[in-house]
Amino acid sequence: MGIDVLGRRVEAAQRNILMVCAGVSVLALLLLSLAAILVGRNVREPLGRMIEATGAIAAGDLEARVGLRRSDEFGVVGLRFDNMAIGLEEREYIRDTFGRYVSEDVARSLLADRSQTRLGGEVRDVTVVFSDLRGYSTISEELAPAEVVDLLNRYLGAMNELIDEAGGVVIEFLGDAILAVFGAPNDLEGHAEIGLRCAEAMGHRLIELNQAWEEEGIASRWQKVGLAKLGQRIGIHTGPVIAGNLGSRKRAKYAVIGDTVNVASRLEGLNKELGAGDADGVSQLLFSDAVYEALPAAMQARALKRGEFLVKGRQQAVGAWTLTDAQVSA
């Protein structure tokens, strides 16, 4: 048996088949391209937002959010990422707020290691700087309460900035007084010299504040009652302290206690006996033998001993020194 088929019919069938295949291929390619675009957009957009958000958080912008509202896996990851970012932001807020009350170094230390929140302390060799604003009683009488608070905040803020820059820690503000420590909670090499230089800088900054208050007209309020400028008394001592958490389970604070703190406070008060401040209204400054002995030769060459003095709470006399060629004197 045999079948006769015209060649042109075969060729026509082949062309039809090729056209159908080509059409199907083109249609499949279009469908695949469309699907790829849709899938790519569906994947690329959330990934891009996540990359952008992680980059922002890495740069310190803890308010960054992915903000995906999806029910798929990307939505789950985005939601968890946003919750993590919220937690980081809250932690940073807690650290910053906590740092305003206990110093940033102490806040970082406590938040980094929960074991450090336990009550107790450790012996550390530190330098304690104790300062008090001279003339505070006068300005309290002459200024309104809100004005007193504003002036104190400017003064304490300026001093706090200098202490932070020097690597010290403000333990607490006692009204117009400042208790600062160099060498706790973190080690600080050369803390005696650093503390003394910081005290000098505090005196220079107070000169600038007095000039600002003069220009603003605020100074006239206390000048009319005989106080030319505001000054400060500073006492500095180096030695061992107990540094740690003091208080109870419900309420505690980071503190430094011991004879070293007491001596720094007594030296601050001794400034009153050794002569009131100078005409520039800068700091009266006294530091102990222990501070002097820890200073480099260049700083020792600038020191002048004022004598040995008995102070309250101590049977042994305390040597008191000041600086001779700086704008701080006792």
Summary of the structure (lengths in Angstrom):
residues: 330
radius of gyration: 35.6
end to end distance: 132.2
largest distance: 137.8
contacts: 984
relative contact order: 0.10
helix: 54%
strand: 21%
